[in-house]
């Protein structure tokens, strides 16, 4: 996180700190970030997200139909789960430090998420390397895992992101 001493207030008062994610240089392979608080999935989330994305799957929208299916109730839209997992990581990892998302792979949903379940997300840094073609940027591979309130894994996704390296600080030698 930023050092307040490096951003003194313009009027000489208290230092100002801008919240941000982590620079490429601050990310260490093997580190796992727990994103809290969790997010309780609601019926409104499911209906709105499914409608906004034009996903008319009856398993998300039709309670009577879903009751006749193997899980016996509506499932949360898995794309909502994926988007919420990635979103949960932003303030802690990529806010203001992301250049671009490069891809998502190895996405799976090993257990269902239902209305009323709480999604807890964690992100592990699984790989990183400096970009060969973009000076001052690095490529980071992140594994997002979503668990419900019982600790059951409901989603996993691997994300590749292009991140900014830390900017040089005037007067500081590396």
N, C-alpha and C positions, 0 to 999 in steps of 0.2 A: 504494500500500500504506500501511498505517497508520504514523504517526510514533510510534516507541516513547516519545518524550518526552511524548506526549499521554496515555499510559497507564502512569504510574509504578506499580510494584508496591505493593500495599497496605501492606507492611511497610517500605517505603522502599528495598527492595533493587533488583534488576535490573528494568528495565521488562518488562511483559508485552505480547505482540503476539498478537492473535487473527487467524488466517489468514482472509481473506475474498476475495471477488471484487472487481470494480471498481464504484464508484458510477457512475450515469448521467453525472455531471460528468467522470469520468476517462476515459470512452470517446470516442475521436476518430474521426470518419468517415475511412475510408481506411486505418486501422491494421489490420494482420494479425497475429494471435496464433498462434504455432506451439505446439501442445500436445504436450508430450513427457513421458514416453516414449510410444512407440507401443504398440499392443496387438496381439499375435499371436493371430489367430483359431484356435481349436482345434475339433476334432470335438465335444468335450464342450460347448463354447459353443453350437454349432449345434444339437445334439440337445436340450440342455436348454432353450434359448430357444424353439426350435420347439415343443417339448412344452408348455412353460409357457404359450405363447400359442395353443395348440390348432391350430397350423399344421401339418397333416399332409402338406404338399407333398412328394411323393416326390423332388423335386430336392434337398431338404435332408436327407432321412432314408434313402433307399434307394440304396445304392451301386451295386447291379447295374443298377437302372433308370437312374440318372444316367449311368453309363458308356455307355449306348446313346443318350444325348442329345447335342446339338451341342457342349457343353463337355467331355464325356467324364468328368466327375467331379461330385461333389456341390458345389453352390453354397452359400456362407454365406447364411443368411436375411437378406434385404435390410433387414428391420426391425431385426435385430441390428446391422447396419452403421450404420443411422440412429441408433439409440439409443446406440451406442458413440461415434459422432461427437459427439452432443450431450453425452453424459456426460463426454467428454474435455475439454470446454470449461468445465465447472462450476467447478473449483477456481481457474481463472485468471480467469474472467469473472463468474460469477453466484453463487458461494457466499455466501449471506447477504445478497446485494444484489438478488436477484430478487424481485419481488412475485408475478408470474405469467407463465407462458408463454401468449402470446396465439394463436399459430398457427404452422404450418409450411406452406410453399408451395414450388412449383418444385422438387420432389424428383425427382432422377433418379439412375440407376445406370448410367453409360455403359460400365462394364467390370465383369466379375465379380470377386468376392472368394472365395478358396478357403481351406480348412483349411490352416494353415501360413503364410498370407500375414500380413504385419504391416500394420495400418491406422494411418496417420499422419494426424492431423487438424489443420486450420488454420481459423481463423475470422476473417473480415474484417467490420469494422463498416461497413455500407453506407449507413445512414441513422439519424438520431435526431432526436427532437423532444420537447419537454416536453409532458406530458399537459395537455389543456385542462380536463379534468374531475377530475383527481386531483392536487392540489397536492403537491409534494415527490416526484413520480414522473415518469418519462419513458419514452417508447416507443423502443426500439432495434431496428433490423433488422440481423440478423447472417447472413452467408453462411458455412455450414460446408462445407468441402471435405475429402473423404477420399481419400487416395492409398495405394497399396500400396507395398511396399518398392522397387519399380522406378520409382516416381514417377508411375505411371498413375493417373488420376482414376477412382475406383471409385464415388464418390457425391458428390452436391451437394444441399444443402437450404438454403432461406432460412427463417429463424426470426425471429419477431417476439416481443419480450419486454418486459414492463413492469418497469422497474427503479427502485429507490430512488435519489433524489438524495442527495448527501452530507449528513449531518446537520450542523447548525451546530455549531461548536466554541465553547464559552463563552470569552469574552475575545478572540476573533479576529474582526477585521472582514473582510468579504468583499472 
